[in-house]
Amino acid sequence: MSPDEITYLCVLLLSIPVGFLFKNASPHVKQWGGAAAGLLLTLVTCHIHTLHSAITILGTWLIVKITPRSCHFLVLGWTFTYLLFFRTVTYFDLPNPTPFTNAVQLLLTLKLVSLANEVQEYCRAKKQEVASFSSHSAIGVIPKIPSLLEFFLYSYCYIGLMTGPFYRYKTYHDWLHQICSPDIPSWKPMITRLKLAPVYGVLFLITSHYFPLEYVKQDEFYERAFLYRLFYMVPIFFVFRMRFYVAWIFAECGCISAAFGAYPVAAKSRSGGGPTVEYAPLERSTDGSKVQIEYDYETIKNIDCNGADFCVTVKDGMRCWNMSVQWWLAHYIYKNSPVKSLVFGSAWTMLISAYWHGIHPGYYLSFMTIPLCLASEGAMDAGLRRHLSDSGKLVFDWVHWFLKMRAYDYMCMGFVLLTFSDTVRYWRAIYFSIHVLAIFFLILGRVLAARAPKVPRNSKEQKQEVKKEN
């Protein structure tokens, strides 16, 4: 493990006992103590580069203050423009930010864009109240527009500061004013979530030792047999997954220990977004005693390890990976795509995602391969799968799963190699196999769909698809 990885691990481990200290604290202690811990962590790891986050927060607050009813796109433009400056500061003879500063800036960008959107929702809700002369109950609407101080306190809250998960201001506000925090379970869900983390950690250490990424950059690697070169991307992506599985599980546990993001199961919360239906935060029986409420932590769930490993499609795999950020991309980027089509919307979203991650060419090469894979699997589903028998669909799904994992292996190489030359060199060494297969299946699926009789999808499949989209 690198020194930076060890630092991240220490931060994640420390956040768990700190969370228990804040769980039963007053709103004032949570708000100021959480921000103080986060600001201290930022100053220790980012040093003078903390100014980047402070400038971003101040600029966002000014935009919200001046144009609260139309601030979402302005804040999106401001934060993403500042990201470009942040990543090119060395061209202006400024010191290069630390990796921890980059992590803080990434999560801060998501939070501020979301907060601007929440302010717009608040303004719309108030406008509707005035127009209808009645109070409307809107799920997830913030109680008021935050002040400059509240902007800073939210932005520097230690929870998810450098590792995620992303959460909205409303989720943060609900945590500050949580009712009956001692009654919300933390130990049991945390232990349940931690069970496999040591296994993932050991697998990461062993596999990364025997299959180092640096070997791919050496000339010796490209003298090996084709099948070896093709196979090597499998353990590389495995190492990549294990690293993030451990990090995100510990990050979630830091939230769970503080009861952050805990909502009644009845709220039907979604990762990143929070509750989707109205719920009663505290219920009492007819005799006045408290009713036992079942809670979950779906709001801060950031990784579905089983889903990521064993789901069938590329599309479903994306939903299981970095789930809170996927929610952010779906609601703030995909839904606002300049052209309303599945292919363009996916490409636009992946382009923005690549830009958010960084300016390394490998990100763009990998992310822009995803729309091709999505189009390919969509074509094969329409042209072949839906015309098969149940047993045929089972075989199709197994083959699809295998190819999906290979597609992720392939795209991961661009994500970790970063440079254009290293990524293309590796892909060329395996003959751009996934690109070739994706194009082949895209053409095959459309040819089969054109020749096959129209078979309407059954209502069950349609309902499942609508549920996923929503």
Secondary structure, DSSP 8 states (H G I E B T S, - for coil): --HHHHHHHHHHHHHHHHHHHHHTS-HHHHHHHHHHHHHHHHHHHHGGGHHHHHHHHHHHHHHHHH-GGG-HHHHHHHHHHHHHHHHTGGGGT-----HHHHHHHHHHHHHHHHHHHHHHHHHHHHHHHHHHTS----TT--SS---HHHHHHHHT-STTTTT-----HHHHHHHHT-SSGGGS--HHHHHHHHTTHHHHHHHHHHHHHHS-GGGGGSGGGGGS-HHHHHHHHHHHHHHHHHHHHHHHHHHHHHHHHTTTT-EEGGG--BTTTB--S---SS-B-TTS-B----EE-GGG----HHHHHH-SSHHHHHHTSSHHHHHHHHHHTGGG-SS-SHHHHHHHHHHHHHHHH-S-HHHHHHHTTHHHHHHHHHHHHHHTGGGS-HHHHHHHHHHHHHHHHHHHHHHHHHHHH-SHHHHHHHHHHTTTHHHHHHHHHHHHHHHHHHHS------HHHHHHHHHHH-
